[in-house]
Amino acid sequence: MPTSSPAVAARCQHHHHAGGAQLLPLLGKNGDAQAVRSALAFKIEHSLTKDQILELYVNQIYLGQRAYGFAAAAQISSANRSSS
């Protein structure tokens, strides 16, 4: 059963906050961005399913006309068709 976007986002946000202290030592003096990205990717891959990760992605990508995510793009497309 698919999980709603707010539930997935809340779960991801919870894991992000819970693991923040673990990421701080990785930053070092210059802020090693690659180590942080790797740690976050590892944490996400082990706390969310592939479907949840895909859902987060497709609901956040920019699709033009100020639409972020498929749902927003569909609403804009529907509104454009209605006004034509």
LINDA-V809698 format. One record per residue. RES is the residue in three letters. SS is DSSP state (a for helix, b for strand, c for the rest). PSI is psi as a letter, one per 40 degrees, with the letter a starting at -180 (* if undefined). Layout:
[[RES;SS;PSI] [RES;SS;PSI]]
This chain:
[[MET;c;h] [PRO;c;i] [THR;c;i] [SER;c;i] [SER;a;d] [PRO;a;d] [ALA;a;d] [VAL;a;d] [ALA;a;d] [ALA;a;d] [ARG;a;d] [CYS;a;d] [GLN;a;d] [HIS;a;d] [HIS;a;d] [HIS;a;d] [HIS;a;d] [ALA;a;d] [GLY;a;e] [GLY;a;d] [ALA;a;d] [GLN;a;d] [LEU;a;d] [LEU;a;d] [PRO;a;d] [LEU;a;d] [LEU;a;d] [GLY;c;a] [LYS;c;d] [ASN;c;e] [GLY;c;g] [ASP;c;g] [ALA;a;d] [GLN;a;d] [ALA;a;d] [VAL;a;d] [ARG;a;d] [SER;a;d] [ALA;a;d] [LEU;a;d] [ALA;a;d] [PHE;a;d] [LYS;a;d] [ILE;a;d] [GLU;a;d] [HIS;a;e] [SER;a;e] [LEU;c;i] [THR;c;i] [LYS;a;d] [ASP;a;d] [GLN;a;d] [ILE;a;d] [LEU;a;d] [GLU;a;d] [LEU;a;d] [TYR;a;d] [VAL;a;e] [ASN;c;e] [GLN;c;e] [ILE;c;i] [TYR;b;h] [LEU;c;e] [GLY;c;i] [GLN;c;f] [ARG;c;f] [ALA;c;h] [TYR;b;h] [GLY;c;i] [PHE;a;d] [ALA;a;d] [ALA;a;d] [ALA;a;d] [ALA;a;d] [GLN;a;d] [ILE;a;d] [SER;a;d] [SER;a;d] [ALA;a;d] [ASN;a;d] [ARG;a;d] [SER;a;d] [SER;a;e] [SER;c;*]]
